Amino acid sequence: MEKLLNNNTLSEKLRVNMPATGFTNRLKIRYRPYICPFNKLLALIPPNQKIFDIGCGSGMFLMLLAEYCQPQALAGIEIDEELIQNARHLLQQYPFPADLQVFNGFDLPPSIQTYDWVAMVDVLHHIPRADQKNFFERLYQVMRPGASLLIKDIDAASPLVYFNKLHDWVFAGEIGNEWKASALVQWLGEVGFQVKSLEKQNTYVYPHFTLIAER
C-alpha cells in the first residue's frame, strides 16, 4: 500500500458495516482507527497473504485487511462470543474464507501453522503478566518457520502508558500489563523469533510500538 489510508475513511468503513451490538462496542468499532494506527499496520501486510488475528475483538482489523489488503484467507480468535459474532457480521460481505472462533485464552489452535502472518493488535497487555512469556513460547511452537508475527501494543517505557491504563480501566475494567518495547524485543529473541523491525509513534496520548518478527 503506497499511501497510508485516511483514518476518517477507515472509521466510516467500519460505521457503515456496524453490527447490532452494545453502545460501548459500537464506540470501540467506530472510533478505533483514531487511536490505533490501523493505517500503518495495513501498509505492512502484502497482498495474497493468510492472516491470523489473535484477540481479534469485534473484527475491525480483520475487516480492514479484507477491504484493503486482498488476503487469501483470514482467521481470528477472541475470548468473548459477542465479539466473535460482531466480527462475523463485519466479514460476511467478503468472498474469501474467514475462520472466527471463541478462544479459551490458553490453547492456541494448531491451524495457526497454515498462516503467513499472525497479528496481535493491543492484545499483549491484556494477557496476565504471569502468562505473557509462556504465551510467546507456545506461539512459537504453533507458528510455521518463515511466518511473520506483527505486534502492535503500548510501550511501557513511555510515561504516557498511564493514559492507556486509564483507558483500559474505563472500557475493559482492568489495568493493562504493558511491556517496554526493548524488553519484548529481547524476550522474542530468546524464544527464537528474529525481530525484523520496530517502530514507535504516539497517537494523541497513546504511546504505540509496532514490531515485526519472523518465526
Secondary structure, 3 states (H helix, E strand, C coil): CCCCCCHHHHHHHHHHCCCCCCHHHHHHHHHHHHHCCHHHHHHHCCCCCEEEEECCCCCHHHHHHHHHCCCCEEEEEECCHHHHHHHHHHHCCCCCCEEEEECCCCCCCHHHHHCCEEEEECCHHHCCHHHHHHHHHHHHHHCCCCCEEEEEEEECCCCCHHHHHHHHHHHCCCCCCCECHHHHHHHHHHHCCEEEEEEEEEECCEEEEEEEEEC
